[in-house]
Amino acid sequence: MVRPLTRGALLVSTAALATACTSGNSAIEPPFTSVNVSTLGKLQFAVGTANIGYPGGQFAGLNTVVTFRKANGGSATAVNSPQIVGPSGFLVPAGELESDGTPNADAGTNTINYTPQAGGPETTFQTNGQATLYGFGPNNYDTSGSANFGDYTLPFYSDQIPDTTDTGGYPASAFYGLPPAWPAAPAGTGFPGYNLGFVDFATAPVSGTYALNVIVPVSVGSSQKSASYSTSATLNASQVLPALAAPTFTFDSTGTGGTLAATIPAGVTEVIVEFTDTTSGFAGTYLFTPTSPAPQTIADGDATAATDGYTIAAAGFDYDAFGPSAPANTQQTPTITGSAGQDDITTSPPVTVQDTSMSAARNRHATIKHRR
């Protein structure tokens, strides 16, 4: 989106410079470059099944992967509006409710929709949903020109998943690319981590063609029209990965650090595990593959004696989810589709682990006493 703030700032700064250097030309409007929004980037899209694990069973859902990048590999636009149109029989559930208790406007249709930037009824993606350089995210610039950073809490429509162990419903998770598998986020930016590319939906997948339309709006008064990018992907709903067991964490003798292990099911080429210390705020992302399946160490200096335990969530893939991700990959059109022709995932339910052993309790007590 060409934001009025951007062009306005350019005009002011350039005009001020002209006044300071050549006062006789101060009334001349400086030149500016118009950007053709219809050629800003290239759009890619893939779909697959999502085998979503929950306590007591599995839920069959839809997985999506998108890239929308400029030639240098960065995000194509600061603002856009994505829309996924499913085949006949695909259904957006009515479980997602607006603030007044009514279903989202796209509920009951075959379209996972957006709300226009000018406003309108609430939808799945709403106004802040964006097709990013890797994955969908709530990252549209707001009306003040501020950038939003973040990933969606997944899966969408999580209230459709039965969970008798939690009165708050299925514990959806946000996945971020963080050290040690990803580089550290830029210091002081408030950037929470890198997008892992996948966005899954807890609604029944239907075989057929899924169309992705991305609308790039322009500022009011622009001579250009909004641009529309479109592509599609085909899904075989019978192609489903095995269930993914929840990762395990084995505490060391201090009762804080330890080793993180993940099981890699047949057909899965990589497993990404999110580890979060709910007390200290430490979070890390760990990558396991069939060629590097060994448990990984989490040091005592990272993890703490967490009174609330550690939260662990995992996702397995039959395609390369790690390779196309930022910041390492700067290709405009990286390969995003797996060898089986689609992008299937399998996820474990998030779990919380705590060390309740007497030895760990003694160690924690000794540590606290020593610090005093």
N, C-alpha and C positions, 0 to 999 in steps of 0.2 A: 504494500500500500504506500502511495506517495503521500506522506503526512504533511499537512500545511506547516507544521512547526519546522520541518526540515528545510523546505524552500524558503520560508520566512526568515529563518536564521541565516541562510545563505545570502539573501538579499540585504539584510541589515549589515552584516559584517563586510560584504563587498562594497556597499555604498559608503560605509564609514571610511574604508580604505581609500576610495576614490576621492572623498572630500578632503582627506588629509593630504593627499599627494597632488591633486589637480582640482582646486576648488572651482574652476570654471566649468568642469564637467560633472559636478555633484548632482545635477538633476537628471543625468542619463542613467536609465535602469541598466544594471550590469547584465551580461548574458548569463544564461543557465542552460544546462543540458537536460533535455527531456528523455526519460527512460521508457522504452517500449515494454509495458508490463506483460505483454503476450510472449515475450522471448526472454524473460528473466531467468528461467530455470528449466530443468528437465524433471519430469515426474515419473516415478516407478512405484509399482504396487504389487503385493503378493498376499495371498490368503492361505489359510490352512485350518486344521482343526485344533482345538484346545482341550486337552484332557485335564480338567481342573479337579484336583484332589480336595476332598473335604473329610472331616472325621466321619468315617463310616461308609465312604463311597467315592464315586467319581461323577463329575458333571461334564457332559459334552457341550463344548462351546465353539466359538469362532475366533481364530487368530488373524491378525492383520499386521503387515509390515509396509512401510512407505518410506521413500526418500524423495525429497524435493530440494534440489541443490543447484546452486550457481556453478559456473565453470570452475571456480576455485575450490569447490567442495563445501562452501558455506551455505546456510539456509537461503533459499531462493527469495523469500519475501519476509518482511517484518509482520505482515498481517495477511491471513487468508482464511477461507472458510471451506472445510472439507465435508463431503457428502458421500456416503457409501450406499449404493443401491443394490440390494440383494436380488436373487432370482425369485421367481414366483414360489410362494410357500415360506420364504424367509420372513421372520416376524420379530419386530422390536417389542420386547415385553412391556407391559403396563406398570411394572413395579416401580420404575423410577418416577418419583413424584415431585411436582413443583412445590414451592413454599406454601401454597394454599391447599395442598393435598390432592390436586388433580394430576393425572398422568402427564408426562411430557408430550409435547405436540406430535412427536414422531412415533409414539406408542401405538401399536396395532398396525403399523405400516411395514413395508419391506425396505425402508430407508432409514439408515442411521444419519440423522440430519444435523444441521447447524442452525443457529439463530443469526440473522443478518446483523451487521455491525450497527445498523440504524436502530436495532431493537426489534422485539417481537416475542412470541411465546417461547417458553423454555423448551430446549431440545437436548439430545444426548451431548453433543459437542458444545452447545450454547454459543456465546459470542467469542469466548477466549480460546476455543479449540482451533488447532492449527496443524497442518501437515508440515512437519519440521524437516530438517536435514536428515533425520533418522527417527521415524516413528511419529505418532500423533502426540501432541502435548498441549496443555493449557497455556500457550506461550505468546498469544497475540499481544502486540503493544496496545496499551490502553489509550484513552482519548487525550491524556496529558503527555503522551509520547514516552511513557515509562515501559521498559521491557519487563516481561514476566519470565521467571525461570521455574521449571518444575516438570514433574512427570505425573501422569494420572495414577491414582490409586486403583489397582487392578484386582480382579476383572471388573469391567463395567457390568452393571445389572447384577451385582453380587447378592442382592437381596433375593434373587431367584434360587440361590444355592442353600439347601437345607443344612443347618448346623445346630444340633441340639445341645452342643457343649458351650455355646456362647449366647447369652440372651441378647447381645447386640447384633447378632447375625454373623455371617461369614466374615472373618477378619481379613479384608482386602489389604494388599500391600503395594507400596510404591517401590519400584526397582530403579536403582541408580548405579551408573558405572563409577566406582570409586577405587582407590588403591586397595590391595596391591595389583589387581588385574588391570585397572585403568590408571592413568596419571592423576596426580592431585589436581583438584579444581583450582583456578586462579585465586590467589589469596585476596581476601578483602572484598570480593565481588558479590558475595551472597549466593553464588552459584552452587546448587546442592549436589551436582554430579551430572554425569553424561547419560543421555537417553540410550536405553538398550534396544530400541527399535520395535519391540513387539507391544501390541495392545490387544488384549483379548476381551471377549464379550460373553457373558453367561447367558447365551440364547442359542437354541438348537441350530447347528450348521445345516445348510441345505446344499446339495450338489448343484453346480451350475456356475454361471458367470456373475461376478461381482464387479460393478462399475464404480470407479472412484472419480468424482468430479471435485475440482478445487477451484473456488472462485477467488480471484485477487481483486479486491475493490480498489478504486482510486479516490482521491480527495475530491470534495465538493468543488465544482467549478472547473475541474480538469477537462481538457479537450478530448481526452481518451475515454474509452469505455472500459468497464471492468473486464478483466481477462478471465477466460475459463480454460483450465487444463483438464484433460480427461484421459483415463486409461482403464484397463480392466484386468482381471485375473480369474482363473477357473479353479473351482474347488471340487474335490472328490471327498464327500463327507464320510465315506466308509474307511478312509485312510486315517487311522488313529494310533498314536503312540501309546506304549504301555504306561501304567501308573508309575509315578515317581515317588519313591519313599522319602520321607522327611529326612534331611541331613541330621547327623549326630554330632554332638560336641562332647569331648572327653576332657574333664578338668584335670589340670596338673596338680601338684601337691599343695600349691598355694590357694587353690579354690578360686582363682581368677582367670588366668590364661589356660591354654590347653590346645587340643587339636580338633580341627573341623574336618569331617569326612562326608562324602556324598556317594551314593550308588548311581551308576550310569546304566539305565535300562537298555535293552536291545533296540537298535535303530536310532539311538540318541547319539549325536556327535559331540555335544558339549552340554555341561550343566553349569549354570551360573547361580551362586549362592549369595544371598544378602545376609550379613551378620550385623546385628545392632545391639549395642550395650544400652539398655534402657535407663541406666543410672548415669553413666558418664557422657552419653551421647556419641560415643565412638561408633562408627559404622565402616564396614569394609565389604568389598565385592570380590568373590573368589571364583576362579574358573577351573573346572575339572573337565578333562577330556579322556577318551579311551587310551590315549598315549601318555597322559599325565594324570592318572587317577588317584595318586597318593594323598593321604590326609595332609592338611596344611596347618601350620602352627600360628596361633594367635598369641602374641606375647602378653606378659603380665602388665607391661607398660601401656598397652592399648586397652585391654579389657580390665575392669575393676571388680571389686567384690560387690557385684550387682545385687542389691537387695530385691530388685524386681526381676532379676534374671536376664537372659539374653534372648532376643527374638531372632529366629532364623527362618528364611523363606527361600525356596529354590524353584528354578524353571529349567527344563531340559528342552533341547532343540534338535530337529533333524536337518538343520541348515546352519550356515555360518552366521551366528548372531553377533559374535565378537568382532569379526574381521571388518565389516563395513562401518563400525562405530567411530564417532569422533573421540578424541581429536586426531588419532593416528591416521584414519582414512580420509583423504581429501579428494577422492575420485568423485566426479559428478554423477556417474551411474555405476556404482559398485554392484557386484553380483549379490542379489538378495534372495534368490530362489534356490531351494535345496535340490539335491540330485533326484529326489522323488517327484519333482515338479510343483511342489507347494511348500508352505512354511508351517509345519506342525509343531506344537509345543505340548509339554506335559508339565504340570505344576504340582508341587506338594502344598498341603495346607501350612500356613505359618505356624510355627511352634515356639514355645517359650521353654528354655532349659534353665534349671537351677541346680546348684550343688548343695545337697542337704546332708552330706556326710559329716560325721562327727569330727574327723581329722581336719576337714576344710574349715569347720566352724572354729576349731581350736586355733588354726592358723590365722584366720581372720581376727580372732580375739587378740592373739599375740601381736599381730601387726598393728592393730589399733592401740594396744597398750604401749608398744614400743614407740609409736609416734608421739604419745603423750610425754 
